[in-house]
Amino acid sequence: MGKRRRRRGAKGGDMNRLSDPWRRLFGAVLLAAAAAFAGSVPSARDALAAEKIGRNDTRRALRAIEVCLRGRHRMSSLQENLTRPLPYEFIKIGLTRERRELYRIIDGRVDAMIAAGLLEEVERILKMGPDRTPLQAIGYKEVARYFRGEITREEAVRLVKRNSRRYAKRQFTWFRKEEEVTWIDVTGVFNNEKIFGMIKACLARLYPEEWSECEKKALLP
């Protein structure tokens, strides 16, 4: 028997794998249209997606137009399928840390990334002539500006640290909106085993019967 062809679903194709020819052919035209009509351009094909895209969000507008042009799925239907709630109950544990301590850790991590060769990595990537998207990541975009001669090396490092701290702040804000999260403050704790012990103690306190049953069955590390 021959190999069965796996049917490609929403996750595998239209959402994330638009081909380069499509981008080259329609990129400039669509970007201009998205800039002028973001929030309304896709509406003829996908009104639900259009309602969620702000007028200045050209990147998302361009993405919605591309997906519509592929014709197989609408952006809104893909998003609905990929974000549909799963039929499971979750225990949500969040780790938090005093903000200044977290920022010091972030700064130290950036210094470690620089020492480990971040600048050399970005330089190699730039020589490959990548498109714009990969260079939008924090760390890459600031160092790329340094290699283009726009800022000094010291300024690039400073911006990586600043933007990383800002990203962490946005993550805090986003996760605080999540419901039913039990937060554990790990300020001053840097040992992973100790943090894991704090999580286990929290679970044993919140779910004593289930925890005891798991211990009896040797399901816990």
C-alpha positions in Angstrom: 0.0 0.0 0.0 1.2 3.5 -0.7 1.7 6.1 2.0 -1.4 7.9 3.1 -1.2 11.6 2.6 -1.8 13.5 5.8 -4.5 16.0 5.4 -3.2 19.4 6.2 -5.4 21.3 8.6 -5.6 24.9 9.7 -2.5 24.6 11.8 -0.3 23.2 9.1 -0.7 25.4 6.1 -2.8 28.4 5.2 -2.3 30.2 8.5 1.5 30.2 8.6 2.9 29.0 5.3 2.0 31.5 2.6 4.6 31.1 -0.1 7.2 33.6 -1.1 5.8 34.1 -4.6 2.5 35.3 -3.1 4.3 37.7 -0.9 6.4 39.1 -3.8 3.5 39.3 -6.1 1.0 41.0 -3.8 3.2 42.4 -1.0 3.6 46.0 -2.1 0.0 46.4 -3.3 -1.5 44.7 -0.2 0.7 46.7 2.2 -0.4 49.9 0.6 -4.0 48.8 0.8 -3.6 47.7 4.4 -2.1 51.0 5.4 -5.0 52.9 3.8 -7.8 50.6 4.9 -6.7 48.5 7.8 -9.7 47.4 9.7 -11.9 47.3 6.5 -10.0 45.8 3.6 -10.7 42.2 4.5 -14.3 42.9 5.4 -15.7 41.8 2.1 -14.3 38.3 2.6 -14.0 38.2 6.3 -16.0 40.7 8.3 -15.3 39.1 11.7 -11.5 39.5 11.2 -12.0 43.0 9.9 -13.8 44.1 13.1 -10.9 42.9 15.3 -8.1 44.7 13.3 -7.3 48.3 14.2 -7.0 50.9 11.5 -3.3 51.3 12.1 -2.5 47.6 12.4 -1.1 47.1 8.8 0.7 43.9 9.7 -2.4 42.1 10.8 -4.5 43.6 8.0 -1.9 42.4 5.4 -2.0 38.9 7.0 -5.8 38.7 6.9 -5.8 39.8 3.2 -3.2 37.2 2.3 -5.2 34.4 4.0 -8.3 35.5 2.2 -6.5 35.4 -1.1 -5.5 31.9 -0.6 -9.2 31.1 -0.5 -9.2 27.9 1.6 -10.0 29.4 5.0 -10.9 32.8 6.4 -8.7 34.3 9.1 -11.6 34.4 11.6 -12.4 30.7 11.1 -8.8 29.7 11.6 -8.6 31.8 14.8 -11.8 30.3 16.1 -10.6 26.7 15.5 -7.2 27.3 17.0 -8.5 29.1 20.1 -11.5 26.9 20.9 -11.5 25.9 24.6 -10.4 22.4 25.4 -12.7 20.1 27.4 -10.3 19.8 30.3 -9.9 21.3 33.8 -6.6 23.1 34.3 -4.7 23.9 37.5 -3.0 27.3 36.8 0.1 28.1 38.8 1.9 31.4 38.2 5.3 32.4 39.4 5.9 36.0 40.3 8.9 38.0 41.5 9.5 41.4 42.9 9.8 43.7 39.9 13.3 45.2 40.6 14.7 41.8 41.2 13.2 40.5 38.0 14.7 43.4 36.0 18.1 42.7 37.4 17.8 39.1 36.3 16.8 40.3 32.8 19.7 42.6 32.6 22.1 39.8 33.6 20.5 37.5 31.0 21.1 40.1 28.3 24.7 40.4 29.3 25.1 36.6 29.2 23.5 36.6 25.7 26.0 39.2 24.5 28.9 37.2 26.0 27.6 34.0 24.4 27.7 35.6 20.9 24.4 37.4 20.2 26.2 40.1 18.1 28.0 37.5 16.0 24.7 35.6 15.5 22.9 38.6 14.3 25.8 39.5 12.0 25.6 36.1 10.4 21.8 36.4 9.9 22.1 39.8 8.3 24.6 38.4 5.8 21.9 35.8 4.8 19.6 38.7 3.7 16.5 37.7 5.8 13.1 39.3 5.4 11.9 41.8 7.9 10.0 39.5 10.3 12.9 37.7 12.0 14.7 40.9 12.8 11.7 42.3 14.7 12.5 40.0 17.7 13.9 41.7 20.8 17.7 41.4 20.7 17.9 41.0 17.0 16.3 44.3 16.0 18.5 46.4 18.3 21.7 44.7 17.3 20.8 44.9 13.7 20.6 48.7 14.1 24.1 48.6 15.5 25.4 46.8 12.5 23.6 49.3 10.2 25.5 52.1 11.9 22.4 53.7 13.4 23.5 53.3 17.1 26.5 52.4 19.1 27.1 49.0 20.6 26.5 50.3 24.1 23.2 51.8 23.0 22.2 48.6 21.3 22.8 46.6 24.6 20.9 49.3 26.6 17.9 49.0 24.2 17.9 45.2 24.4 17.7 45.4 28.2 15.1 48.1 28.2 12.8 46.4 25.6 13.2 43.1 27.4 12.0 44.7 30.7 9.1 46.3 28.9 8.1 43.0 27.4 8.2 41.4 30.8 6.0 44.2 32.1 3.5 43.5 29.4 3.5 39.8 30.2 2.7 40.6 33.8 -0.2 42.7 32.7 -1.5 40.0 30.4 -1.2 37.2 32.9 -2.9 39.2 35.6 -6.0 39.2 33.5 -6.0 35.4 33.4 -8.6 34.0 35.8 -8.2 31.3 38.5 -4.4 31.5 38.7 -2.7 30.7 42.0 0.4 33.0 42.2 3.5 32.0 44.1 6.0 34.7 45.0 9.6 33.4 44.4 11.3 36.7 45.2 14.8 35.9 46.6 14.6 32.2 45.5 16.9 31.3 42.6 17.2 27.5 43.0 15.0 25.6 40.7 14.6 22.7 43.1 13.4 25.1 45.8 10.9 26.7 43.5 9.6 23.3 42.5 9.2 22.5 46.2 7.2 25.6 46.6 4.9 24.6 43.8 4.4 21.1 45.2 3.6 22.6 48.6 1.0 24.9 47.0 -0.7 22.0 45.2 -0.7 19.9 48.4 -2.4 22.7 50.2 -5.0 23.5 47.5 -5.8 19.9 46.6 -5.0 17.7 49.7 -7.0 14.7 48.7 -5.8 14.5 45.1 -2.2 15.1 46.3 -2.4 12.4 48.9 -3.8 9.9 46.3 -1.0 10.8 43.9 1.6 10.2 46.6 0.1 6.8 47.3 0.4 5.8 43.7 3.9 7.2 43.5 2.9 9.5 40.7 4.9 12.4 42.1 8.7 13.1 41.7 
